[in-house]
Amino acid sequence: MAAPRLTIHYHRDFDGMVSAAVLARALAERAGEDPSWRSVNYDQRSDWDDFEAGRRFAIVDFHFHPRAEWWYDHHPTTFLREDLRRIYVPSERWLWDPSSPSCPPLILDHAARHLDFPVPPRFAEMARWSDVIDAARYASVDQAIFGDEPALRIARALTTAPSPDWTDVIVGALVEGDLAAVANREDVEKAHQRASRNRDKALSQFPPTVQWKRDGVLLYDASSNAIRRERFAAFYHHPDILYSVGVIPTRAGFHVSAGENPWNPPRPGAHVGEIMETYGGGGHKSVGGANPPSLSDARRVAAEVAEKLRTAILAAR
């Protein structure tokens, strides 16, 4: 009797999608699996101990779970509790490296060593772009906002996904094809065109959302659904700032996003992910987020985070 099918759960962004595609291909070719895949997000952590109870699963680019048969992550805030941190031991199936810019390179290296998986050039290219996108290693703010390379077109298209499960479709496309082929899909191109129009609108709408700008920190409120969001709009309009903190809407409620300016980073800088973890979120040293339960809570959290970053800047002077 065949074992139940394994599901790969991935964070719903470019980094997570490529991670899922890479692991799916490696397990199919080298471990005899026929995996499916489904995205996971922060709102699914409320009962993390019972996540996927009784089912076989892997997790990539997301929090550690002790029942995951395969697990890879690079987020410093991956362990939700200290007892989970103590459970983790690197193995042939688990790997955590918070120094990695993104998750796909971890999986490719691990699969090459433990599954004898030869790295296809198309996956190496995806991993390289995953580092650029997830760690904001763009050559300039113009490339980040207006870049037209296939990986950047796919990443921008994700901001106007036609349905919550559309990313699952794109993961399947990444399993089989290269970045150019995926970027040229009709549904991706349609989403990219819509996202590009939203980008242009977001850039024009951003200035009035700014609440204040002090000591290198900018706080904005883009919580209205009538306002489009552009991740790097604050740095495009205010290249002198060190951090931006803002409130944006999501399908499930409201999200607080905080990050340092990749083209004018603070030195030494605060750990944004650890700050956001205190509000139920997480992230990396340079960027993080949280999903407070209400708009008023989101606005309060954003203001508190902005003040904490201001305090860190002033203390370092």
N, C-alpha and C positions, 0 to 999 in steps of 0.2 A: 504493500500500500504506500503510495507516494506521500511525502510529507506535505503538510499544508503550505500554501504559497506564501513566500516572504514578501512583506510590503516594506519598501524603503520610504521613510518619512524624511522630508527635506524642508528647510526654511524657504519661504516663497520669495526668493530673489535670485539674481543671476548666479551668484556664488553657490547657493543651495541647489539650484536646478542643474548646474553643471556637475556638482558633486553627486547628485542622484543619478545622472546619466552615466557618469564614469563608473560608479559602483555597480550599477545595473549591468553594464557591459562586462565588467570584470567578473562578476559573480555568474553571469550567464556563460561566459567562455571558460572559466577556470574552476568554478565551484558547483556546477551542475544545477544552478538555480534558474527559475523562470520568474524573476521578481516583478511585482507591480510597484507603483509609486504613488504617493499622495502627500500633499504639502501639509505642514504643521506650522502653527503660529503661536505667539505668546499667550493668546487667550485660551489655549488648550492645556495650560500648565496647572490649572486650578486643582485638579485631582491627578497629579503626575504619577503617584504610586500605582494607580489603577489604569494608567494609559495602556490601551491595546491589550487589556488583560485576556489571557488565553489564546493570544495570537502570536504568530512569528513576525518579527519586525526588525528593521535596521533604522538607524537615525544618522543623518549627516547634516553638518552645519547647524546643529541645534543642541539643546541641553542633554547632558549625560543621563542615560537611563540604565539601571543595572540589568534589566531584562533584554536589552538590545543585543541581538546576536552579532551585529556589526555596528560599530559606532566610531564616527570621526568628527572632530570639531576643533576650532581654533579660537573660540571666544574665551577670554579670561574669566567670564562670569558664567561658565557653563554648568557648574555644580550648584544646584538649588539649595543643598544643605551640606553641612560638614560631613555627615555620615555618608553621603554619596561620594564626596571627595575621597574619603578613606577607602571606599570600595574600589575605586578606579586603580587599575594596574595596567600599564601598556602590555599588549598581547598581540597575537596574530590577527585579532579581530577588533581590537580597540586601539585608538590612537588620538591623543590630544596634544596639540602644540600651539600654545597661545602666541608664539613668536611668528607664526606663519601669517602672511597677509590675507590668505584665503584658504578655503578647505580643499579644493580639488588637487593641489599639489601634494597634500598629505596622502590622499587616497591613491593617487597614481604611484607615488614612491612606495607606499605600503603594499599595494597590490603587486608591484613589480618584484618586491622582495619576498613576499609570503605566498603569492599565488602564481608567480612566474608569468605575470601579465605583461606582454609587450606594449609599451605606450604608443598608441597611434599618433601620428603627427597632429591630427585634428584635435585630439584631446590635449596635447601639449599646448596648442594654440589657445584652446578654451581656458586652460589653467593660467596661462600668461595674462589673458584679458581679465580673468577673474581676480587676479592680484591687483590689476589696475583699477577695476571697478570697485571692488570691496574695500580696498585700502585708499581709494581716491588718489591714485598715483597718476593722474592725468597730467599731461604736459603743461596744461594751462586751464584756467577756468573756461576759456572758449571751447577747448576740446571737450571738457566735461559737459557743457551745455549744448554745443552745436556739432560735436563730433559725429561723423557719418560712417565710421567703420562698422562692419556687420555686428560685432559684439555690442557696440554702443547703440545700434539701432534696435537690437533685441532687448537690451536692458531698458531702453526708453519705452519700447512697446509694452513692457510689463506694467507700466504705470496706468495703462488704459486697457487692462485685460478685460475681454468681453464677458467673462464669467469667472467665478472663484476657482473652478477646476481647469481653466484654460492652461494654467502652467503645467498641469499634468500632461497635456497634449504636447506642449513644447519640450518637456523633458523627453518624451518619446521621440520627438524629432531630433533632439541632440544625441540620443543614443545611436541613431542611425546615420545622421548626416553631419556635415561640417557647418561652421558658423555662417558661411556665405549662403549655403542652401537653406538654412533655417531662416536667415534674415530675408530671403527672397520669397518665402511662403506668402501667399496672398493674405492670410489672416494676420501675419506678423506685419506686413507692409501696411495693411489697413490700420492696425493699431498704432503703428509708428507714425503714420500721417496724422492721426487724431492726437497722439501724444505731442507731436511737434507743434500743432496748433495750440494745444493746451500750454505748452512751454512758453510760446510767444505771449499768450495771454497772461500767464503767471508772472513773467518778467515785468509786464506793464502794471500788474495789480499789486506787486509786492510792496512798493514804497509806502503806501498808506497803512499797511499792516504793522509797521514798526512801532512798538510801544515805547522803547527807549534804547539809547546807545550810550554806554558809559564804560570808561576804562578798558576799552577793547572788547566789550561784550555787547551783543545786540539781542534784544528780546522782541519777538514778533508774535502776532496772533492772527493766524490764517484759518481759524476754526470754522468760518462760514463755508458752506458747500458751494457758494457762488464764487469763491476764490480758488483759483487753480494753484497747484503747488509745483514749485521747481526747487529741487534739493539744494542747488548752489546759488539760488537767487540772492541770498544775503551777501555772499562773497563777490558776486558779479556787480552788485550795486554799491557795496561797501568793502572794497578790497583791503582797507586798512584794519578791519576788525580781526580779533584773534578767535573769538567764538561766536556762534549763533545758537540761540535757543528759541524754539517756537512750538506752537500748538497747531496741529493739523487734524482734519477729520479723517476717519477711516470707516469702513463698512460696519465695524462693530462699535464705534464710538469715537473717541478722540485719542490722539497720540501726541506725546511730548518728544520732540526730537532735539538733540543737542550734539554739536560737533565743533571741532576746531577747524580753522581755515587752513586747508592743505597748502595754500600758496603764501600764507603768512602765519605759520604755526607758532604757538606760544612756547617759550623756553623757560623752565622745563615743562610746564604744563600740568594740569590736573588729570586724574584718571576719570574720564567721563563715564565709562561703563560702570565703574564702582559707585559713582554718585547715583546713576540711574538705577542701580541694583537696590539701593535703599528705598526706592519708590516702586519696587516690584518689577523693574525692567532689567536692563543689562546692556552689554555692548563691549566695545574695545576701549583702549586708552583714549583714543582720539574721537570716538563717536559712540553714541548710545541712545536708547529710547525707553519709554515706558508708556503703559496704557492705563491711566487713571480711570476710575469708574464713572466720572461725570465731567462735563465741561468745566464746571467751577473747580473741581479738583485738578483738572489738567492745567488750568490757568494758574492755580496756586503752585503746583509743582514746577511749572515752567519758570515762574518768578523766583522760586526758591533756588532752583538749579542755577539760574542766571546769576543770582547773588553769590552763590557758592563759588562759581567760576570767577566772578569779580574779586572775591576775597583771595582766591588762589593767585590771581594775577598780581594783586597789590602786595601780597606777602612775598612774592618772588622778586619784587623790585628793590 
